[in-house]
Amino acid sequence: MQTPNKSLWGGRFSTNLTSETVAFTHSIEADTRLIVYDIWGSKAHAVMLERQEIISDTDLREILNWLCKAEEDFQNGNFSLDPNKEDVHMNVESYLIENAGPELGGKLHTARSRNDQVLVDAHLYIRDEILNIQRGISKLCDAFLNIAKDHVDTVMPGYTHTQHAQPISLGFWATAYVSMFLRDQKRLQSAYELANTNPLGACALAGTTFPIDRQLTTKLLGFDTPHEHALDVISSRDFIAEILFALSLVMANLSRLSEEIIYWTTFEYDFAVLDDAYSSGSSIMPQKKNPDIAELTRGRTGRLYGALIDLLTNLKGLPMGYNRDFQEDKPPLWEAFDIVKSCLGILPNLLNTTTFNTDRMAELVNSNFATATELANYLVKEHQLSFRESHEIVGWLVGELVEQEKTFTELKLTHSLLKQKDIDIPIPELKQILDAKLALENNQSLGGTSPAEVNRMIGAFEEQLNEIAMHVYSCQTQIEDAHKETQRIVDKVLG
Ligand code: ARG
């Protein structure tokens, strides 16, 4: 079975494609979200062609007129991508040719290839999505900072090996997430910079004999610079791998957070209670309240890793130049953006509406020797013991108490056990050493859990988040200014 229309590249072919060839090769679903970027790229290219006297001003007017119509029709739902035309680039060009005729419409593709078009579209789209994700991460950081501000001296057990380790504050825990997500912001910022070079003008792979002006299209599309090497840029998808890696780590971090939410809301932990609006029930067990949002976030993380591995595997065998394998880069990248955006869309609200059970945290921090290290430190400072010696003594003390099913809260017993080791700490002093809240206050080393340090870090992280917000804003402005400038020229040409 043959399709009715011959392709724009059909000159050397004697028959049309079979419908199964079309179905197998087209990329319409993935390409639909690129159409507005494709049209922007075409407008910039056409303006440049006219400035360089490669096409006439009449040509330009006609081309721009139909590109604007194509955009309008797409937005009104009157122009949708046709699989028979393979991809977004051929669809837009066909729209032009069908409306303006092959003589005029056929001029747009002078000094241009779909190979550089597909890259232009991807670069433009990716820039917007990275900025969206950066804004989402900042919102999540704000939610953590609000928790931190409310809880700089709310004491809870800090964990290593998922076992009680030392007292920390809930605010310290919350700022740890901010510190972690700030690194994601930096990775995304660097991925943005790598993606912000202009591929347009590379053409098929070798540049062109036409006197094109790549600086002009760079300016009109809001890129930082033209990508310097035509063959390299045509062959490059590492900027996508970079983004998928950055997004994979964002998801890994969201998944770790989700894991904690899942644990913390168990009956056993009872550290946090989710708002009803951010939980789910069971169809059979009436009492259930489940942390489904956190579980789905954790469960979707693998899709991001899959996307990264998919792309890396795609790239490893490809020789220099365009290879059709590249077409497969888009569906996993789109899915990656969509998943990360949807998780970041909901998790800040989930955190903002979560209640923390600070009584339970205090109860646990005092029931399992979390201040043993404080006592060991005290012995080093006040009893001229080496840390190893004092570690040994406190370890022995804990062993004895565990044996008797007691804890540090039994001050008299603790005191008399220490005396067996010739250490005599008056009970009021012992009480202070073993007090979890005082332990917090005294961990004043840089980056430690003391309220003073947590407050300092809150301030430092707010400053970094402001810088990120300003950076995101300036990238957004660069994009919008370039788009406006392209549109201003288009409007001027069209009168
Ligand atoms: N649709 C293709 C892609 O997504 C881009 C077009 C380039 N095709 C070509 N045969 N040179 O990668």
Residues whose N, C-alpha, C, O or C-beta is under 5 A from the ligand:
A	BS01	LIG	S27 D87 R114 N115 V118 F326 Q327
